[in-house]
Amino acid sequence: MDKPSRQQAVLVYLLLGIVMIVFLTPIYLIAASSIKPSPIMFQKLPAFIFAPTFEHYHARFIGNSLVVALGSTAFSLFFGTIAAYAISRIRHKRMNDVAFWILSLRMFPPIAVVVPYYIIFRTTGLLDTPLALIIVYSTANIPLTVWLMKGFFDEVPTALEEAAAVDGHGLIAIFWKITLPLAAPGLAVSAVFCFIFSWNEFLFALMLTGSQAQTATVAVMSFWSSDAVQWGRIMAGSFVILIPGVIFVLTCQRWLVRGLTMGSVK
């Protein structure tokens, strides 16, 4: 193929620059508004030079979101990875039924189980606690982790595990030292998906939390009321919610492509 001419290259870079400006401008406005003092936020001439303030950020809501997202991700990865390895390696005629049953849990409509969860957590005293959200999010993240990790475990040759067994390694050592490192990209993809879901989830966080365990997504909504609209806090909360998604795109593109296209080519 002929190499693109200088004019074509300039046109491509120009179009890329326009696209970046279109997509990055809203993010810049959100970030700038989140650190802009309230008195100058709505003045007629926008202020581009100002003394930044972090009064709109609330560490408690961010801390709750981090605890819930990290806790659910760790819990889901631990149990989901073990279950995926068992489904991948155990040869039984009913194992496909078990895998489909696990997948069906991910398809269950969340709105159908909000009231039962509310009753259970109110009875057990877990209502309005981060632990309640960790449990709920894990029930949705574990099936996703199982199916993602199962595909990666299927790609690991069993001959490597058999050779390690001949050398005297036990099942736990084989899994920890051989199989899991080879499936590390799947572990990273699963962790990112679990974290993003737990971080951005709104319905359960709204129904199962109050003032103590409120997450950032619910806090953003609470800043909008009939009395006043706290735009500074809304922008701060929105920017905080955007951060994991940006990190997700910038750091995990290669692993995400492999995870999303897994199984399409043998």
N, C-alpha and C positions, 0 to 999 in steps of 0.2 A: 504494500500500500504506500501511496505517496505521502510524504510528511506534510502536515498542515502548513499553509503559508503563514507569514507573519500577520497578515490581516485577519485570517481566521483565528489565530491564537489570541489576538487582541480582542476580537469579538467575543470569544468564549470567556475570557477573563472579565470582560465588561459585563456580560450577562450574569456570571457568577457573583460579581460585586453587587449588581442590582438585587439579585436574589438574597444575598447575605444581608443587605441593608433592609430589605422588606421584612425578613424574619427576625433580625436582631434588634430592630428599632423598638418593637413592643417590650422586649426584655430589658432594653436600656431604660425605657420610660418607667417600667415597674421598679427597677433597681434604684434609679435616681429618685423617684418619688418616695421610696421607702426610707431614704436617709435625708429627705428634705424637710426642714422645719415647717410646721403647720401654717404659720402666718404667710409664707411665701409660696405655698403650694398652688394656690389658685389665682395668683396675680395675673394681670392681663399680659404682661410681657414675661415669658418663661425665664426663670433664673437658671443659668447654666453654671454660674460660679457662686457657691454658697458654702457656709460652714456645715459640714454633715453632722447629723445627730442620729443616735441609735435608740431614741426614746420610744420608737414605734415597735421595736422588737421585744418580745416577751420570751424569756428563757424557759419558763415553765412549760409552755405549750410545745416548744421545740424539744425540750427534754422528754416530755411524754411521748412524742412521736418517735424519737430515737429509741427509747426503751422498748416501745411496742414493736417497731419495725425490726430492730436487731434481735429482740427476743423471739419473735415469730420466725424470722429467717433462720436463726440457729436451731430452733426446735424442729422446723420443717426439714432442714438439711440433714439433721441427725437421723430422724426416723424415716424420712423419705428415701435417703440414700441406702439405708439398710434394707428397707422393703424393696427398693428397685433391684438391688443386688440379688436378693432372694428370688424375685420373680424372674430375673434374667438367667439365673443358674439352675434353679430347680426344674427338673423335667417331669411335668405331671400334666395329665390331660385336662385338668381343671384350672391350670394356672392362668390360661387366657381369660377364663371367666372371672378370676380374682382380679386380674389387671383391668378388665372392663368395668367391674364393680367399683374399683378405686377411681377410675376415670369418671364414672357417673356421679360421684360425689362432687366433682368440680362443676358439673352441669346443673346442679340443684339451684333453683332461684333463691337468692339471698333473702328477698322480702318474705319468703314463706317460713323462714326459721327465726326471724327477728323476735317475735313474741315468745316462742318457747325458750330462746336464749335469755330473754329478759327475765322470765319467770325463774329459770334455773339459777341465774346469777343473783337475783334478789333473794331467793331462798337460801343460797349458800353464803351470802354476804360478800360476793365478789363484784357486785354492781358498782360501777364508777371506779374501777381499778384497772391498771394496765394489764394485770394478769388475765382479766376477762377478755380483753381485745386480743391478747397473744393467743389464747385458746381458740377463739373464733377464727382469727386469721390463719392459724395453723391448719384448721380443718379444710381450708381452701387451698393453702399452699402445699400441703403434703401430697395430694394427688398430682399436682403439677410437677412437683419435684420427682415423684416416682416415675412419671412418664418421660420426663426429660432424661433422667439418669439411666433409666432402663435402656434407652437407645444408645447411650454412650457405653454402658457396660456390655451391650451386645456386640459392640465393635472391638472390644478387647479380646484377643484370641485366648481361648481356654487352654491352649497348649502352654502358654506362659505359666498359668496357674498350676497345671499338671507338672511342669518341670520343677517349679518351686516346691511342690508337695513331695516330689521324689528326693529333693535335697533336704527334706526334713522340716520344712516350714509348716506351721499350723494354719488353720483356716483364717484366724484373725490376722496373723502376720502376712499371709498372702494378700488379704484384702487391703490391709493398711499400707504395705510396702510396695505392692506391685499393681494391683487393679485400680485402687483409688488414684494414685498419681497419674496413671494413663488416662483416667476419666476426669482429670482436673478441669479441663475446659467446660465440661458439662456441669461440674460443681459451681464454677464461676457464673455460668449462665443462669442456673437455677437460683443462686443467691441473689443475683440482680433482679430477676423477675419477682421473687418472693419479697424482696425489700421494697421494690417499687409499688407492688400491690398493697402491702401493709402501710406504706407511707401515704399513699394517695386515697385509700379507702375512706368513704364518707358515711354510708348508711349505718353500719354497725357502730361506728364511732359516735354518731349523732344519737342513736337510740340507747346505747349501753353506757354512756359516760355523762357526767355532770360537770361540776366545777373542779373536781380533783384530778381526773384522768383525761381531761379534754385534750384532743390532739390539734395539730395545726390546721387541718382541713375544717374542723368544726369551729375552731376559734375565728377563722376568717369570716365565716357566716355570722358569728355572734357580734362582729363589729358593725353590722348593718342592722339598724333598728329604726323604728318610727320616730324616735327622738333625734337621732343624729347618725350620720354616716362617717365613720372614722377611716377616711381614705388612707391616711398614713399607715395605720395598722393593717388595713386590708392589703396594701401594696407590700408591706414587709412580710406578711404571711404568705402572699402569693409568690414572692421571690424565694422564700425559704422552701416552699413546696416545689419550685422549679429546679432547685439545685441538684437533687439526686438524678433527675432526668438528664440534665446536662452531663453530669459525670458518667452516667450510664452510656450515653452516646459516644463520648470522647474516648473512654477507656476500654470498652468491651465490644467494639464493632466486629473485630475478627472472630471472637468467640460466639457472638450473637449470630453472625451469618452461618457459622458452622452448626449451631444449634437449630436454627430455623430451617436449614436445608438438609438436616440429618435424615437419612433414610431415602432421599431422592436418588442418590447415586451409590451404587455398591462398588 
